[in-house]
């Protein structure tokens, strides 16, 4: 995942944010705190908030935790 930048938003039933960040970083990806034009993927959980709208406005690819696990 070394070429990808992720932002995580919302809550997740089976994973903590720390676990998700660790999984991404262990595979070479980076995790950002805010959505911007350089974001590759927004990982969306329950109640995502304003990051989801910003990602949509910027055309960022929106994925679920299931999609991320498949990528890993």
PDB file of N, CA, C, O and CB in Angstrom:
ATOM      1  N   UNK A   1       0.810  -1.212   0.000  1.00  0.00           N
ATOM      2  CA  UNK A   1       0.000   0.000   0.000  1.00  0.00           C
ATOM      3  C   UNK A   1       0.846   1.266   0.000  1.00  0.00           C
ATOM      4  O   UNK A   1       0.352   2.346   0.322  1.00  0.00           O
ATOM      5  CB  UNK A   1      -0.917   0.004   1.195  1.00  0.00           C
ATOM      6  N   UNK A   2       2.100   1.137  -0.355  1.00  0.00           N
ATOM      7  CA  UNK A   2       3.038   2.252  -0.200  1.00  0.00           C
ATOM      8  C   UNK A   2       2.674   3.494  -0.999  1.00  0.00           C
ATOM      9  O   UNK A   2       3.118   4.588  -0.651  1.00  0.00           O
ATOM     10  CB  UNK A   2       4.399   1.810  -0.595  1.00  0.00           C
ATOM     11  N   UNK A   3       1.892   3.366  -2.046  1.00  0.00           N
ATOM     12  CA  UNK A   3       1.526   4.541  -2.836  1.00  0.00           C
ATOM     13  C   UNK A   3       0.218   5.170  -2.381  1.00  0.00           C
ATOM     14  O   UNK A   3      -0.235   6.138  -2.992  1.00  0.00           O
ATOM     15  CB  UNK A   3       1.423   4.168  -4.291  1.00  0.00           C
ATOM     16  N   UNK A   4      -0.395   4.655  -1.335  1.00  0.00           N
ATOM     17  CA  UNK A   4      -1.733   5.090  -0.949  1.00  0.00           C
ATOM     18  C   UNK A   4      -1.765   5.835   0.375  1.00  0.00           C
ATOM     19  O   UNK A   4      -1.024   5.537   1.312  1.00  0.00           O
ATOM     20  CB  UNK A   4      -2.644   3.909  -0.873  1.00  0.00           C
ATOM     21  N   UNK A   5      -2.664   6.824   0.409  1.00  0.00           N
ATOM     22  CA  UNK A   5      -2.910   7.606   1.629  1.00  0.00           C
ATOM     23  C   UNK A   5      -4.361   7.402   2.038  1.00  0.00           C
ATOM     24  O   UNK A   5      -5.276   7.555   1.229  1.00  0.00           O
ATOM     25  CB  UNK A   5      -2.597   9.133   1.410  1.00  0.00           C
ATOM     26  N   UNK A   6      -4.558   7.056   3.303  1.00  0.00           N
ATOM     27  CA  UNK A   6      -5.884   6.733   3.820  1.00  0.00           C
ATOM     28  C   UNK A   6      -6.309   7.728   4.883  1.00  0.00           C
ATOM     29  O   UNK A   6      -5.484   8.259   5.626  1.00  0.00           O
ATOM     30  CB  UNK A   6      -5.908   5.319   4.388  1.00  0.00           C
ATOM     31  N   UNK A   7      -7.609   7.969   4.941  1.00  0.00           N
ATOM     32  CA  UNK A   7      -8.227   8.683   6.054  1.00  0.00           C
ATOM     33  C   UNK A   7      -9.308   7.753   6.580  1.00  0.00           C
ATOM     34  O   UNK A   7     -10.025   7.117   5.808  1.00  0.00           O
ATOM     35  CB  UNK A   7      -8.815  10.103   5.617  1.00  0.00           C
ATOM     36  N   UNK A   8      -9.416   7.681   7.896  1.00  0.00           N
ATOM     37  CA  UNK A   8     -10.386   6.809   8.552  1.00  0.00           C
ATOM     38  C   UNK A   8     -11.428   7.688   9.233  1.00  0.00           C
ATOM     39  O   UNK A   8     -11.082   8.645   9.926  1.00  0.00           O
ATOM     40  CB  UNK A   8      -9.691   5.850   9.583  1.00  0.00           C
ATOM     41  N   UNK A   9     -12.710   7.360   9.034  1.00  0.00           N
ATOM     42  CA  UNK A   9     -13.766   8.128   9.677  1.00  0.00           C
ATOM     43  C   UNK A   9     -14.892   7.219  10.125  1.00  0.00           C
ATOM     44  O   UNK A   9     -15.134   6.172   9.525  1.00  0.00           O
ATOM     45  CB  UNK A   9     -14.297   9.202   8.736  1.00  0.00           C
ATOM     46  N   UNK A  10     -15.573   7.619  11.171  1.00  0.00           N
ATOM     47  CA  UNK A  10     -16.669   6.822  11.709  1.00  0.00           C
ATOM     48  C   UNK A  10     -16.177   5.811  12.726  1.00  0.00           C
ATOM     49  O   UNK A  10     -15.004   5.793  13.100  1.00  0.00           O
ATOM     50  CB  UNK A  10     -17.403   6.111  10.591  1.00  0.00           C
ATOM     51  N   UNK A  11     -17.101   4.973  13.162  1.00  0.00           N
ATOM     52  CA  UNK A  11     -16.748   3.932  14.136  1.00  0.00           C
ATOM     53  C   UNK A  11     -16.916   2.559  13.498  1.00  0.00           C
ATOM     54  O   UNK A  11     -17.666   2.388  12.537  1.00  0.00           O
ATOM     55  CB  UNK A  11     -17.623   4.048  15.420  1.00  0.00           C
ATOM     56  N   UNK A  12     -16.207   1.595  14.049  1.00  0.00           N
ATOM     57  CA  UNK A  12     -16.152   0.262  13.475  1.00  0.00           C
ATOM     58  C   UNK A  12     -16.425  -0.774  14.560  1.00  0.00           C
ATOM     59  O   UNK A  12     -15.872  -0.694  15.657  1.00  0.00           O
ATOM     60  CB  UNK A  12     -14.784   0.007  12.807  1.00  0.00           C
ATOM     61  N   UNK A  13     -17.288  -1.754  14.244  1.00  0.00           N
ATOM     62  CA  UNK A  13     -17.685  -2.762  15.227  1.00  0.00           C
ATOM     63  C   UNK A  13     -16.556  -3.730  15.559  1.00  0.00           C
ATOM     64  O   UNK A  13     -16.384  -4.108  16.718  1.00  0.00           O
ATOM     65  CB  UNK A  13     -18.880  -3.535  14.718  1.00  0.00           C
ATOM     66  N   UNK A  14     -15.787  -4.134  14.552  1.00  0.00           N
ATOM     67  CA  UNK A  14     -14.807  -5.203  14.755  1.00  0.00           C
ATOM     68  C   UNK A  14     -13.361  -4.742  14.911  1.00  0.00           C
ATOM     69  O   UNK A  14     -12.490  -5.547  15.240  1.00  0.00           O
ATOM     70  CB  UNK A  14     -14.879  -6.142  13.621  1.00  0.00           C
ATOM     71  N   UNK A  15     -13.097  -3.459  14.680  1.00  0.00           N
ATOM     72  CA  UNK A  15     -11.722  -2.937  14.732  1.00  0.00           C
ATOM     73  C   UNK A  15     -11.708  -1.581  15.424  1.00  0.00           C
ATOM     74  O   UNK A  15     -12.647  -0.795  15.296  1.00  0.00           O
ATOM     75  CB  UNK A  15     -11.117  -2.819  13.305  1.00  0.00           C
ATOM     76  N   UNK A  16     -10.638  -1.319  16.153  1.00  0.00           N
ATOM     77  CA  UNK A  16     -10.432   0.029  16.680  1.00  0.00           C
ATOM     78  C   UNK A  16      -9.711   0.831  15.604  1.00  0.00           C
ATOM     79  O   UNK A  16      -9.112   0.253  14.697  1.00  0.00           O
ATOM     80  CB  UNK A  16      -9.613   0.010  18.030  1.00  0.00           C
ATOM     81  N   UNK A  17      -9.764   2.129  15.696  1.00  0.00           N
ATOM     82  CA  UNK A  17      -9.036   2.971  14.731  1.00  0.00           C
ATOM     83  C   UNK A  17      -7.541   2.662  14.766  1.00  0.00           C
ATOM     84  O   UNK A  17      -6.873   2.654  13.731  1.00  0.00           O
ATOM     85  CB  UNK A  17      -9.273   4.472  15.028  1.00  0.00           C
ATOM     86  N   UNK A  18      -7.028   2.408  15.965  1.00  0.00           N
ATOM     87  CA  UNK A  18      -5.603   2.103  16.100  1.00  0.00           C
ATOM     88  C   UNK A  18      -5.240   0.824  15.342  1.00  0.00           C
ATOM     89  O   UNK A  18      -4.191   0.752  14.702  1.00  0.00           O
ATOM     90  CB  UNK A  18      -5.227   1.962  17.584  1.00  0.00           C
ATOM     91  N   UNK A  19      -6.111  -0.177  15.420  1.00  0.00           N
ATOM     92  CA  UNK A  19      -5.859  -1.423  14.685  1.00  0.00           C
ATOM     93  C   UNK A  19      -5.878  -1.191  13.175  1.00  0.00           C
ATOM     94  O   UNK A  19      -5.050  -1.732  12.442  1.00  0.00           O
ATOM     95  CB  UNK A  19      -6.901  -2.487  15.064  1.00  0.00           C
ATOM     96  N   UNK A  20      -6.826  -0.385  12.724  1.00  0.00           N
ATOM     97  CA  UNK A  20      -6.919  -0.101  11.290  1.00  0.00           C
ATOM     98  C   UNK A  20      -5.680   0.652  10.825  1.00  0.00           C
ATOM     99  O   UNK A  20      -5.102   0.323   9.790  1.00  0.00           O
ATOM    100  CB  UNK A  20      -8.194   0.715  10.973  1.00  0.00           C
ATOM    101  N   UNK A  21      -5.274   1.655  11.583  1.00  0.00           N
ATOM    102  CA  UNK A  21      -4.061   2.409  11.235  1.00  0.00           C
ATOM    103  C   UNK A  21      -2.848   1.487  11.186  1.00  0.00           C
ATOM    104  O   UNK A  21      -2.036   1.570  10.264  1.00  0.00           O
ATOM    105  CB  UNK A  21      -3.818   3.547  12.249  1.00  0.00           C
ATOM    106  N   UNK A  22      -2.727   0.613  12.171  1.00  0.00           N
ATOM    107  CA  UNK A  22      -1.595  -0.307  12.223  1.00  0.00           C
ATOM    108  C   UNK A  22      -1.576  -1.222  11.005  1.00  0.00           C
ATOM    109  O   UNK A  22      -0.518  -1.439  10.414  1.00  0.00           O
ATOM    110  CB  UNK A  22      -1.643  -1.140  13.504  1.00  0.00           C
ATOM    111  N   UNK A  23      -2.726  -1.757  10.626  1.00  0.00           N
ATOM    112  CA  UNK A  23      -2.799  -2.646   9.462  1.00  0.00           C
ATOM    113  C   UNK A  23      -2.342  -1.924   8.196  1.00  0.00           C
ATOM    114  O   UNK A  23      -1.626  -2.492   7.371  1.00  0.00           O
ATOM    115  CB  UNK A  23      -4.233  -3.176   9.279  1.00  0.00           C
ATOM    116  N   UNK A  24      -2.756  -0.686   8.055  1.00  0.00           N
ATOM    117  CA  UNK A  24      -2.373   0.099   6.871  1.00  0.00           C
ATOM    118  C   UNK A  24      -0.875   0.378   6.880  1.00  0.00           C
ATOM    119  O   UNK A  24      -0.191   0.162   5.880  1.00  0.00           O
ATOM    120  CB  UNK A  24      -3.162   1.431   6.816  1.00  0.00           C
ATOM    121  N   UNK A  25      -0.369   0.858   8.011  1.00  0.00           N
ATOM    122  CA  UNK A  25       1.042   1.226   8.109  1.00  0.00           C
ATOM    123  C   UNK A  25       1.969   0.020   7.973  1.00  0.00           C
ATOM    124  O   UNK A  25       3.047   0.130   7.388  1.00  0.00           O
ATOM    125  CB  UNK A  25       1.303   1.923   9.429  1.00  0.00           C
ATOM    126  N   UNK A  26       1.557  -1.130   8.509  1.00  0.00           N
ATOM    127  CA  UNK A  26       2.381  -2.346   8.401  1.00  0.00           C
ATOM    128  C   UNK A  26       2.563  -2.783   6.947  1.00  0.00           C
ATOM    129  O   UNK A  26       3.517  -3.484   6.610  1.00  0.00           O
ATOM    130  CB  UNK A  26       1.748  -3.485   9.206  1.00  0.00           C
ATOM    131  N   UNK A  27       1.640  -2.362   6.107  1.00  0.00           N
ATOM    132  CA  UNK A  27       1.711  -2.718   4.689  1.00  0.00           C
ATOM    133  C   UNK A  27       2.190  -1.558   3.830  1.00  0.00           C
ATOM    134  O   UNK A  27       2.038  -1.574   2.608  1.00  0.00           O
ATOM    135  CB  UNK A  27       0.356  -3.188   4.201  1.00  0.00           C
ATOM    136  N   UNK A  28       2.767  -0.558   4.474  1.00  0.00           N
ATOM    137  CA  UNK A  28       3.420   0.536   3.753  1.00  0.00           C
ATOM    138  C   UNK A  28       2.561   1.732   3.422  1.00  0.00           C
ATOM    139  O   UNK A  28       3.064   2.707   2.863  1.00  0.00           O
ATOM    140  CB  UNK A  28       3.964   0.023   2.519  1.00  0.00           C
ATOM    141  N   UNK A  29       1.281   1.693   3.749  1.00  0.00           N
ATOM    142  CA  UNK A  29       0.399   2.825   3.485  1.00  0.00           C
ATOM    143  C   UNK A  29       0.584   3.911   4.529  1.00  0.00           C
ATOM    144  O   UNK A  29       1.214   3.689   5.564  1.00  0.00           O
ATOM    145  CB  UNK A  29      -1.057   2.374   3.451  1.00  0.00           C
ATOM    146  N   UNK A  30       0.035   5.080   4.255  1.00  0.00           N
ATOM    147  CA  UNK A  30       0.079   6.146   5.244  1.00  0.00           C
ATOM    148  C   UNK A  30      -1.341   6.542   5.623  1.00  0.00           C
ATOM    149  O   UNK A  30      -2.282   6.378   4.847  1.00  0.00           O
ATOM    150  CB  UNK A  30       0.865   7.366   4.708  1.00  0.00           C
ATOM    151  N   UNK A  31      -1.469   7.071   6.845  1.00  0.00           N
ATOM    152  CA  UNK A  31      -2.767   7.475   7.364  1.00  0.00           C
ATOM    153  C   UNK A  31      -2.728   8.963   7.645  1.00  0.00           C
ATOM    154  O   UNK A  31      -1.834   9.458   8.331  1.00  0.00           O
ATOM    155  CB  UNK A  31      -3.143   6.676   8.641  1.00  0.00           C
ATOM    156  N   UNK A  32      -3.702   9.663   7.110  1.00  0.00           N
ATOM    157  CA  UNK A  32      -3.822  11.112   7.298  1.00  0.00           C
ATOM    158  C   UNK A  32      -4.990  11.380   8.245  1.00  0.00           C
ATOM    159  O   UNK A  32      -5.890  10.551   8.379  1.00  0.00           O
ATOM    160  CB  UNK A  32      -4.029  11.852   5.926  1.00  0.00           C
ATOM    161  N   UNK A  33      -4.971  12.529   8.893  1.00  0.00           N
ATOM    162  CA  UNK A  33      -6.073  12.876   9.791  1.00  0.00           C
ATOM    163  C   UNK A  33      -7.185  13.624   9.070  1.00  0.00           C
ATOM    164  O   UNK A  33      -8.325  13.639   9.536  1.00  0.00           O
ATOM    165  CB  UNK A  33      -5.560  13.714  10.946  1.00  0.00           C
ATOM    166  N   UNK A  34      -6.868  14.242   7.941  1.00  0.00           N
ATOM    167  CA  UNK A  34      -7.861  15.037   7.218  1.00  0.00           C
ATOM    168  C   UNK A  34      -7.886  14.655   5.737  1.00  0.00           C
ATOM    169  O   UNK A  34      -6.871  14.258   5.165  1.00  0.00           O
ATOM    170  CB  UNK A  34      -7.565  16.542   7.375  1.00  0.00           C
ATOM    171  N   UNK A  35      -9.055  14.782   5.140  1.00  0.00           N
ATOM    172  CA  UNK A  35      -9.227  14.515   3.713  1.00  0.00           C
ATOM    173  C   UNK A  35      -8.693  15.702   2.914  1.00  0.00           C
ATOM    174  O   UNK A  35      -9.010  16.852   3.217  1.00  0.00           O
ATOM    175  CB  UNK A  35     -10.725  14.245   3.371  1.00  0.00           C
ATOM    176  N   UNK A  36      -7.881  15.419   1.891  1.00  0.00           N
ATOM    177  CA  UNK A  36      -7.429  16.463   0.975  1.00  0.00           C
ATOM    178  C   UNK A  36      -7.231  15.844  -0.403  1.00  0.00           C
ATOM    179  O   UNK A  36      -7.479  14.653  -0.593  1.00  0.00           O
ATOM    180  CB  UNK A  36      -6.112  17.135   1.483  1.00  0.00           C
ATOM    181  N   UNK A  37      -6.792  16.634  -1.345  1.00  0.00           N
ATOM    182  CA  UNK A  37      -6.660  16.171  -2.729  1.00  0.00           C
ATOM    183  C   UNK A  37      -5.675  15.017  -2.881  1.00  0.00           C
ATOM    184  O   UNK A  37      -5.738  14.286  -3.869  1.00  0.00           O
ATOM    185  CB  UNK A  37      -6.228  17.315  -3.609  1.00  0.00           C
ATOM    186  N   UNK A  38      -4.762  14.837  -1.918  1.00  0.00           N
ATOM    187  CA  UNK A  38      -3.782  13.753  -1.998  1.00  0.00           C
ATOM    188  C   UNK A  38      -4.270  12.451  -1.365  1.00  0.00           C
ATOM    189  O   UNK A  38      -3.576  11.436  -1.434  1.00  0.00           O
ATOM    190  CB  UNK A  38      -2.501  14.180  -1.334  1.00  0.00           C
ATOM    191  N   UNK A  39      -5.453  12.467  -0.751  1.00  0.00           N
ATOM    192  CA  UNK A  39      -6.013  11.274  -0.128  1.00  0.00           C
ATOM    193  C   UNK A  39      -6.376  10.259  -1.204  1.00  0.00           C
ATOM    194  O   UNK A  39      -7.009  10.610  -2.200  1.00  0.00           O
ATOM    195  CB  UNK A  39      -7.253  11.628   0.729  1.00  0.00           C
ATOM    196  N   UNK A  40      -5.979   9.007  -1.012  1.00  0.00           N
ATOM    197  CA  UNK A  40      -6.309   7.931  -1.953  1.00  0.00           C
ATOM    198  C   UNK A  40      -7.651   7.302  -1.641  1.00  0.00           C
ATOM    199  O   UNK A  40      -8.466   7.073  -2.535  1.00  0.00           O
ATOM    200  CB  UNK A  40      -5.230   6.865  -1.935  1.00  0.00           C
ATOM    201  N   UNK A  41      -7.878   7.020  -0.343  1.00  0.00           N
ATOM    202  CA  UNK A  41      -9.095   6.324   0.075  1.00  0.00           C
ATOM    203  C   UNK A  41      -9.609   6.886   1.391  1.00  0.00           C
ATOM    204  O   UNK A  41      -8.832   7.239   2.278  1.00  0.00           O
ATOM    205  CB  UNK A  41      -8.838   4.817   0.208  1.00  0.00           C
ATOM    206  N   UNK A  42     -10.923   6.964   1.504  1.00  0.00           N
ATOM    207  CA  UNK A  42     -11.571   7.250   2.779  1.00  0.00           C
ATOM    208  C   UNK A  42     -12.208   5.953   3.252  1.00  0.00           C
ATOM    209  O   UNK A  42     -13.076   5.400   2.577  1.00  0.00           O
ATOM    210  CB  UNK A  42     -12.637   8.409   2.652  1.00  0.00           C
ATOM    211  N   UNK A  43     -11.774   5.466   4.420  1.00  0.00           N
ATOM    212  CA  UNK A  43     -12.338   4.253   5.007  1.00  0.00           C
ATOM    213  C   UNK A  43     -13.486   4.699   5.914  1.00  0.00           C
ATOM    214  O   UNK A  43     -13.272   5.404   6.900  1.00  0.00           O
ATOM    215  CB  UNK A  43     -11.245   3.416   5.807  1.00  0.00           C
ATOM    216  N   UNK A  44     -14.702   4.281   5.567  1.00  0.00           N
ATOM    217  CA  UNK A  44     -15.897   4.789   6.232  1.00  0.00           C
ATOM    218  C   UNK A  44     -16.531   3.741   7.127  1.00  0.00           C
ATOM    219  O   UNK A  44     -16.780   2.609   6.713  1.00  0.00           O
ATOM    220  CB  UNK A  44     -16.904   5.267   5.208  1.00  0.00           C
ATOM    221  N   UNK A  45     -16.787   4.143   8.362  1.00  0.00           N
ATOM    222  CA  UNK A  45     -17.524   3.316   9.309  1.00  0.00           C
ATOM    223  C   UNK A  45     -18.874   3.951   9.598  1.00  0.00           C
ATOM    224  O   UNK A  45     -19.365   4.768   8.819  1.00  0.00           O
ATOM    225  CB  UNK A  45     -16.724   3.122  10.614  1.00  0.00           C
ATOM    226  N   UNK A  46     -19.461   3.579  10.705  1.00  0.00           N
ATOM    227  CA  UNK A  46     -20.758   4.101  11.114  1.00  0.00           C
ATOM    228  C   UNK A  46     -20.628   5.568  11.542  1.00  0.00           C
ATOM    229  O   UNK A  46     -19.669   5.930  12.224  1.00  0.00           O
ATOM    230  CB  UNK A  46     -21.346   3.250  12.263  1.00  0.00           C
ATOM    231  N   UNK A  47     -21.577   6.402  11.150  1.00  0.00           N
ATOM    232  CA  UNK A  47     -21.607   7.827  11.495  1.00  0.00           C
ATOM    233  C   UNK A  47     -20.326   8.560  11.080  1.00  0.00           C
ATOM    234  O   UNK A  47     -19.601   9.059  11.941  1.00  0.00           O
ATOM    235  CB  UNK A  47     -21.825   7.991  12.991  1.00  0.00           C
ATOM    236  N   UNK A  48     -20.040   8.631   9.790  1.00  0.00           N
ATOM    237  CA  UNK A  48     -18.771   9.172   9.308  1.00  0.00           C
ATOM    238  C   UNK A  48     -18.566  10.679   9.468  1.00  0.00           C
ATOM    239  O   UNK A  48     -17.415  11.107   9.552  1.00  0.00           O
ATOM    240  CB  UNK A  48     -18.633   8.841   7.898  1.00  0.00           C
ATOM    241  N   UNK A  49     -19.579  11.484   9.514  1.00  0.00           N
ATOM    242  CA  UNK A  49     -19.406  12.915   9.708  1.00  0.00           C
ATOM    243  C   UNK A  49     -18.983  13.657   8.450  1.00  0.00           C
ATOM    244  O   UNK A  49     -19.214  13.189   7.336  1.00  0.00           O
ATOM    245  CB  UNK A  49     -18.404  13.151  10.775  1.00  0.00           C
ATOM    246  N   UNK A  50     -18.358  14.823   8.636  1.00  0.00           N
ATOM    247  CA  UNK A  50     -18.059  15.743   7.539  1.00  0.00           C
ATOM    248  C   UNK A  50     -16.972  15.256   6.582  1.00  0.00           C
ATOM    249  O   UNK A  50     -16.905  15.728   5.447  1.00  0.00           O
ATOM    250  CB  UNK A  50     -17.652  17.058   8.101  1.00  0.00           C
ATOM    251  N   UNK A  51     -16.134  14.338   7.006  1.00  0.00           N
ATOM    252  CA  UNK A  51     -15.078  13.843   6.119  1.00  0.00           C
ATOM    253  C   UNK A  51     -15.669  13.154   4.894  1.00  0.00           C
ATOM    254  O   UNK A  51     -15.087  13.212   3.811  1.00  0.00           O
ATOM    255  CB  UNK A  51     -14.156  12.876   6.873  1.00  0.00           C
ATOM    256  N   UNK A  52     -16.809  12.508   5.054  1.00  0.00           N
ATOM    257  CA  UNK A  52     -17.455  11.827   3.940  1.00  0.00           C
ATOM    258  C   UNK A  52     -17.886  12.824   2.871  1.00  0.00           C
ATOM    259  O   UNK A  52     -17.663  12.591   1.683  1.00  0.00           O
ATOM    260  CB  UNK A  52     -18.660  11.025   4.432  1.00  0.00           C
ATOM    261  N   UNK A  53     -18.490  13.911   3.271  1.00  0.00           N
ATOM    262  CA  UNK A  53     -18.925  14.930   2.311  1.00  0.00           C
ATOM    263  C   UNK A  53     -17.732  15.549   1.589  1.00  0.00           C
ATOM    264  O   UNK A  53     -17.783  15.780   0.381  1.00  0.00           O
ATOM    265  CB  UNK A  53     -19.735  16.025   3.020  1.00  0.00           C
ATOM    266  N   UNK A  54     -16.669  15.815   2.327  1.00  0.00           N
ATOM    267  CA  UNK A  54     -15.477  16.404   1.704  1.00  0.00           C
ATOM    268  C   UNK A  54     -14.861  15.434   0.702  1.00  0.00           C
ATOM    269  O   UNK A  54     -14.437  15.846  -0.378  1.00  0.00           O
ATOM    270  CB  UNK A  54     -14.437  16.791   2.778  1.00  0.00           C
ATOM    271  N   UNK A  55     -14.806  14.145   1.049  1.00  0.00           N
ATOM    272  CA  UNK A  55     -14.254  13.140   0.135  1.00  0.00           C
ATOM    273  C   UNK A  55     -15.090  13.073  -1.141  1.00  0.00           C
ATOM    274  O   UNK A  55     -14.543  12.985  -2.241  1.00  0.00           O
ATOM    275  CB  UNK A  55     -14.200  11.751   0.817  1.00  0.00           C
ATOM    276  N   UNK A  56     -16.392  13.113  -0.996  1.00  0.00           N
ATOM    277  CA  UNK A  56     -17.263  13.092  -2.177  1.00  0.00           C
ATOM    278  C   UNK A  56     -17.011  14.312  -3.054  1.00  0.00           C
ATOM    279  O   UNK A  56     -16.929  14.199  -4.277  1.00  0.00           O
ATOM    280  CB  UNK A  56     -18.744  13.039  -1.757  1.00  0.00           C
ATOM    281  N   UNK A  57     -16.888  15.478  -2.427  1.00  0.00           N
ATOM    282  CA  UNK A  57     -16.632  16.713  -3.178  1.00  0.00           C
ATOM    283  C   UNK A  57     -15.325  16.640  -3.955  1.00  0.00           C
ATOM    284  O   UNK A  57     -15.225  17.177  -5.058  1.00  0.00           O
ATOM    285  CB  UNK A  57     -16.603  17.910  -2.234  1.00  0.00           C
ATOM    286  N   UNK A  58     -14.323  15.977  -3.383  1.00  0.00           N
ATOM    287  CA  UNK A  58     -13.004  15.885  -4.012  1.00  0.00           C
ATOM    288  C   UNK A  58     -12.859  14.677  -4.937  1.00  0.00           C
ATOM    289  O   UNK A  58     -11.835  14.528  -5.605  1.00  0.00           O
ATOM    290  CB  UNK A  58     -11.941  15.830  -2.948  1.00  0.00           C
ATOM    291  N   UNK A  59     -13.864  13.825  -4.979  1.00  0.00           N
ATOM    292  CA  UNK A  59     -13.794  12.632  -5.826  1.00  0.00           C
ATOM    293  C   UNK A  59     -12.899  11.537  -5.278  1.00  0.00           C
ATOM    294  O   UNK A  59     -12.366  10.728  -6.037  1.00  0.00           O
ATOM    295  CB  UNK A  59     -13.317  13.011  -7.182  1.00  0.00           C
ATOM    296  N   UNK A  60     -12.729  11.506  -3.955  1.00  0.00           N
ATOM    297  CA  UNK A  60     -11.897  10.495  -3.298  1.00  0.00           C
ATOM    298  C   UNK A  60     -12.652   9.164  -3.292  1.00  0.00           C
ATOM    299  O   UNK A  60     -13.870   9.150  -3.117  1.00  0.00           O
ATOM    300  CB  UNK A  60     -11.522  10.931  -1.837  1.00  0.00           C
ATOM    301  N   UNK A  61     -11.953   8.062  -3.478  1.00  0.00           N
ATOM    302  CA  UNK A  61     -12.561   6.740  -3.432  1.00  0.00           C
ATOM    303  C   UNK A  61     -12.955   6.409  -1.994  1.00  0.00           C
ATOM    304  O   UNK A  61     -12.133   6.487  -1.080  1.00  0.00           O
ATOM    305  CB  UNK A  61     -11.594   5.668  -3.996  1.00  0.00           C
ATOM    306  N   UNK A  62     -14.224   6.040  -1.807  1.00  0.00           N
ATOM    307  CA  UNK A  62     -14.758   5.730  -0.485  1.00  0.00           C
ATOM    308  C   UNK A  62     -14.904   4.217  -0.370  1.00  0.00           C
ATOM    309  O   UNK A  62     -15.526   3.573  -1.215  1.00  0.00           O
ATOM    310  CB  UNK A  62     -16.128   6.449  -0.240  1.00  0.00           C
ATOM    311  N   UNK A  63     -14.310   3.651   0.708  1.00  0.00           N
ATOM    312  CA  UNK A  63     -14.357   2.202   0.904  1.00  0.00           C
ATOM    313  C   UNK A  63     -14.825   1.868   2.312  1.00  0.00           C
ATOM    314  O   UNK A  63     -14.777   2.702   3.216  1.00  0.00           O
ATOM    315  CB  UNK A  63     -12.979   1.574   0.640  1.00  0.00           C
ATOM    316  N   UNK A  64     -15.278   0.632   2.478  1.00  0.00           N
ATOM    317  CA  UNK A  64     -15.669   0.135   3.802  1.00  0.00           C
ATOM    318  C   UNK A  64     -14.476  -0.597   4.418  1.00  0.00           C
ATOM    319  O   UNK A  64     -13.452  -0.805   3.767  1.00  0.00           O
ATOM    320  CB  UNK A  64     -16.923  -0.812   3.707  1.00  0.00           C
ATOM    321  N   UNK A  65     -14.628  -0.977   5.668  1.00  0.00           N
ATOM    322  CA  UNK A  65     -13.569  -1.762   6.308  1.00  0.00           C
ATOM    323  C   UNK A  65     -13.416  -3.108   5.599  1.00  0.00           C
ATOM    324  O   UNK A  65     -12.308  -3.635   5.504  1.00  0.00           O
ATOM    325  CB  UNK A  65     -13.877  -1.974   7.818  1.00  0.00           C
ATOM    326  N   UNK A  66     -14.512  -3.663   5.106  1.00  0.00           N
ATOM    327  CA  UNK A  66     -14.439  -4.916   4.350  1.00  0.00           C
ATOM    328  C   UNK A  66     -13.609  -4.764   3.091  1.00  0.00           C
ATOM    329  O   UNK A  66     -12.824  -5.647   2.745  1.00  0.00           O
ATOM    330  CB  UNK A  66     -15.832  -5.397   3.989  1.00  0.00           C
ATOM    331  N   UNK A  67     -13.784  -3.629   2.398  1.00  0.00           N
ATOM    332  CA  UNK A  67     -12.978  -3.358   1.196  1.00  0.00           C
ATOM    333  C   UNK A  67     -11.494  -3.263   1.562  1.00  0.00           C
ATOM    334  O   UNK A  67     -10.634  -3.781   0.849  1.00  0.00           O
ATOM    335  CB  UNK A  67     -13.447  -2.044   0.505  1.00  0.00           C
ATOM    336  N   UNK A  68     -11.209  -2.595   2.679  1.00  0.00           N
ATOM    337  CA  UNK A  68      -9.813  -2.443   3.101  1.00  0.00           C
ATOM    338  C   UNK A  68      -9.200  -3.797   3.425  1.00  0.00           C
ATOM    339  O   UNK A  68      -8.072  -4.076   3.018  1.00  0.00           O
ATOM    340  CB  UNK A  68      -9.713  -1.512   4.322  1.00  0.00           C
ATOM    341  N   UNK A  69      -9.922  -4.641   4.149  1.00  0.00           N
ATOM    342  CA  UNK A  69      -9.409  -5.968   4.492  1.00  0.00           C
ATOM    343  C   UNK A  69      -9.091  -6.765   3.223  1.00  0.00           C
ATOM    344  O   UNK A  69      -8.077  -7.461   3.168  1.00  0.00           O
ATOM    345  CB  UNK A  69     -10.431  -6.733   5.366  1.00  0.00           C
ATOM    346  N   UNK A  70      -9.941  -6.668   2.215  1.00  0.00           N
ATOM    347  CA  UNK A  70      -9.666  -7.351   0.942  1.00  0.00           C
ATOM    348  C   UNK A  70      -8.397  -6.822   0.291  1.00  0.00           C
ATOM    349  O   UNK A  70      -7.641  -7.588  -0.307  1.00  0.00           O
ATOM    350  CB  UNK A  70     -10.848  -7.189  -0.018  1.00  0.00           C
ATOM    351  N   UNK A  71      -8.154  -5.511   0.400  1.00  0.00           N
ATOM    352  CA  UNK A  71      -6.949  -4.916  -0.184  1.00  0.00           C
ATOM    353  C   UNK A  71      -5.692  -5.429   0.503  1.00  0.00           C
ATOM    354  O   UNK A  71      -4.645  -5.592  -0.123  1.00  0.00           O
ATOM    355  CB  UNK A  71      -7.007  -3.391  -0.090  1.00  0.00           C
ATOM    356  N   UNK A  72      -5.817  -5.681   1.799  1.00  0.00           N
ATOM    357  CA  UNK A  72      -4.662  -6.105   2.587  1.00  0.00           C
ATOM    358  C   UNK A  72      -4.273  -7.520   2.258  1.00  0.00           C
ATOM    359  O   UNK A  72      -3.317  -8.046   2.828  1.00  0.00           O
ATOM    360  CB  UNK A  72      -4.947  -5.982   4.069  1.00  0.00           C
TER     361      UNK A  72
END
